Amino acid sequence: MKYSQKRVARLFDECVTGKSVLITNKITTLVKQTAFDSLRLKPNDTLLDVGTGTGKWAIQAAKICQNVIGIDISRKSLERAAQNARKEKVNNIIFSFGSFEEPCKILDLHLYPINKILVLYSFHHLPDELKKEAIVTISKFLHRPGRIVIGDMMFFDNPKKYQDRFKEVNYDGGETDFPAYTEFLIKCFRRLLVKIKVRQIHPLAGVITADFI
Ligand SMILES: C[S@@+](CC[C@H](N)C(=O)[O-])C[C@H]1O[C@@H](n2cnc3c(N)ncnc32)[C@H](O)[C@@H]1O
């Protein structure tokens, strides 16, 4: 199906209201934890979490670093994220509406000394051309030295060979999920002359770490 930001936002709103269910499993958790660890967060860091969802990882990050900004297109997820942060008594965190396409829709991200960016299981919703643009867009907020980490579905091999394993990474086969080939993502980063590291966790999922010096 064709990409529609509104449709994706509705889907994740529905996960919060209980109309849809967001499944987590061993592989997705491993991908997210590996990506989070790859950030190597430090007390002085300011993190931008793009596609923060209900804020689980952003809140975890806020307990380690100076400030965290989480943006998302699902307003219900953002409301839940703010509630979760209050419950955990975390107050160095801002949740705001914003997308890969228009990150500064509400909040001017240029005002923050962002030096780490996390993209966890949100990138695969974009078609490849938008992913290419998004990498350039988000890298412009990154103060140097800085790091972008993407942990998501990505194809290390022909996905047709792994149809019986789609569930392991939560791939819906192309309904709202458009994972890229890893090589494509690597090329997008190489254009920006950054140092990258790729870690395969599954034939259809992994982590990319890009260092901007
Ligand atoms: C599978 S959830 C992951 C949430 C969170 N990162 C986590 O790992 O727990 C994907 C999130 O990406 C968000 N998302 C999808 N497309 C987006 C876009 N174009 N811009 C910003 N966020 C987006 C969705 O609204 C959803 O909250």
The ligand as a Gaussian input file, in Angstrom:
#p B3LYP/6-31G(d) Opt

LIG

0 1
 C        6.596000       0.882000      16.441000
 S        6.393000       2.459000      17.150000
 C        7.906000       2.626000      18.023000
 C        7.807000       3.603000      19.158000
 C        9.092000       3.751000      19.983000
 N       10.186000       4.266000      19.188000
 C        9.490000       2.437000      20.599000
 O       10.391000       1.795000      20.066000
 O        8.896000       2.047000      21.611000
 C        6.624000       3.549000      15.759000
 C        6.374000       5.006000      16.106000
 O        6.827000       5.793000      15.011000
 C        5.918000       6.845000      14.811000
 N        6.053000       7.319000      13.429000
 C        5.705000       6.666000      12.296000
 N        5.932000       7.436000      11.221000
 C        6.455000       8.592000      11.678000
 C        6.894000       9.799000      11.054000
 N        6.808000       9.955000       9.729000
 N        7.391000      10.778000      11.831000
 C        7.464000      10.631000      13.176000
 N        7.038000       9.532000      13.835000
 C        6.544000       8.522000      13.092000
 C        4.565000       6.222000      15.109000
 O        3.563000       7.172000      15.364000
 C        4.900000       5.348000      16.312000
 O        4.705000       6.021000      17.523000

